[in-house]
């Protein structure tokens, strides 16, 4: 298995109600496998494609800068930047 660079998370807010994290992915970088403990919203700052690796396989997710989406807690995946440019999004987790 090829070792990938890791995406860089920067926690901007962590209080009793929510966590706000900026994620920066160089080309080819990944989050690493993780499970979301909270409902969350993603706000893309970059347009492009991210590969979502899950227990059920892989799929491509087309994201558009400024077009947010919501997911329920429990999602388990690895997120990979398959673009030839840096990909950035802000994740808001609802505690």
C-alpha positions as CSV (number, residue, x, y, z in Angstrom):
1,X,0.0,0.0,0.0
2,X,1.3,3.4,-0.9
3,X,1.9,5.9,1.9
4,X,0.0,9.1,1.2
5,X,0.7,12.6,2.7
6,X,-1.7,13.6,5.5
7,X,-4.2,16.4,5.2
8,X,-3.6,19.2,7.8
9,X,-6.5,19.9,10.2
10,X,-6.5,23.2,12.1
11,X,-9.1,23.5,14.8
12,X,-10.4,27.1,14.8
13,X,-13.2,26.7,17.4
14,X,-13.8,24.0,20.0
15,X,-16.5,24.8,22.6
16,X,-19.4,23.0,24.3
17,X,-21.6,23.3,21.2
18,X,-19.4,22.7,18.2
19,X,-16.0,22.1,16.6
20,X,-14.8,24.1,13.6
21,X,-11.8,22.6,11.7
22,X,-10.2,23.9,8.5
23,X,-8.8,21.0,6.4
24,X,-6.0,21.5,3.9
25,X,-5.1,18.7,1.4
26,X,-2.1,18.9,-0.8
27,X,-2.6,16.9,-4.0
28,X,-2.8,13.2,-3.1
29,X,-3.2,13.8,0.6
30,X,-5.7,12.0,2.8
31,X,-7.4,12.3,6.2
32,X,-6.8,8.8,7.2
33,X,-9.6,6.4,8.2
34,X,-12.0,8.0,10.8
35,X,-15.5,7.8,12.1
36,X,-17.5,11.0,12.7
37,X,-18.8,11.1,16.3
38,X,-21.0,14.1,15.6
39,X,-23.4,15.4,12.9
40,X,-21.3,17.7,10.6
41,X,-21.4,20.3,7.9
42,X,-18.7,20.7,5.2
43,X,-18.1,24.1,3.6
44,X,-15.8,23.7,0.6
45,X,-13.4,26.5,0.0
46,X,-12.2,24.9,-3.2
47,X,-14.0,23.2,-6.1
48,X,-12.9,19.8,-7.2
49,X,-13.2,16.0,-6.6
50,X,-12.5,14.1,-3.4
51,X,-12.3,10.3,-3.4
52,X,-14.3,8.8,-0.5
53,X,-13.0,5.4,0.6
54,X,-15.5,3.5,2.7
55,X,-16.1,-0.1,3.8
56,X,-18.4,-0.4,0.8
57,X,-15.9,0.8,-1.7
58,X,-14.9,4.1,-3.3
59,X,-16.8,6.9,-4.8
60,X,-16.0,10.3,-6.2
61,X,-17.5,13.4,-4.6
62,X,-17.7,16.6,-6.7
63,X,-17.6,19.6,-4.4
64,X,-18.1,23.2,-5.4
65,X,-16.6,26.1,-3.4
66,X,-19.2,27.6,-1.1
67,X,-21.8,24.8,-1.6
68,X,-22.2,23.2,1.9
69,X,-23.5,19.8,2.7
70,X,-24.6,17.9,5.9
71,X,-23.9,14.4,7.1
72,X,-25.1,12.5,10.2
73,X,-22.8,11.1,12.8
74,X,-21.5,7.7,12.2
75,X,-19.9,8.2,8.8
76,X,-16.7,6.2,8.5
77,X,-14.3,6.9,5.7
78,X,-11.0,8.1,4.4
79,X,-11.0,11.3,2.2
80,X,-8.4,11.7,-0.5
81,X,-7.6,14.7,-2.7
82,X,-7.4,13.4,-6.2
83,X,-7.0,16.9,-7.7
84,X,-3.7,18.4,-9.0
85,X,-4.2,21.4,-6.7
86,X,-4.7,21.9,-3.0
87,X,-8.2,21.3,-1.7
88,X,-9.5,23.2,1.3
89,X,-12.8,22.8,3.3
90,X,-14.1,23.8,6.7
91,X,-15.9,21.2,8.8
92,X,-18.4,22.2,11.5
93,X,-19.2,19.4,13.9
94,X,-22.3,19.8,16.0
95,X,-21.8,18.4,19.6
